[in-house]
C-alpha cells in the first residue's frame, strides 16, 4: 500500500482514532439502536394519523457519552476520508 504524503497518513490515524472512540462508546451505540427500533416498531404498528411515540423510560438517564459517540462517527466518516483524499490528491 503506497501512501502519498503525510496528510493521508494523518487521515488513516484519524479514522483509527474514530474507531477507538466508537469502541469506547459501544454501550451508547446499542442504546441508540434499541431506541430507534422501539420507535420504528411503534410507527409500523400504529396507523400514520394516530402515531404516538412510545414511552422511553431510560431515555436521558446515564447517557453522558453521546458526544464521544458523535465525535467518533464524525472522525471516522467525514474527517479521516477527507484527509486521505487531500493527501492522495495533492
C-alpha positions, 0 to 999 in steps of 0.5 A: 500500500503506497501512501502519498504524503503525510496528510493521508497518513494523518487521515488513516490515524484519524479514522483509527482514532474514530474507531477507538472512540466508537469502541469506547462508546459501544454501550451508547451505540446499542442504546441508540439502536434499541431506541430507534427500533422501539420507535420504528416498531411503534410507527409500523404498528400504529396507523400514520394519523394516530402515531404516538411515540412510545414511552422511553423510560431510560431515555436521558438517564446515564447517557453522558457519552453521546458526544464521544459517540458523535465525535467518533462517527464524525472522525471516522466518516467525514474527517479521516476520508477527507484527509486521505483524499487531500493527501492522495490528491495533492 
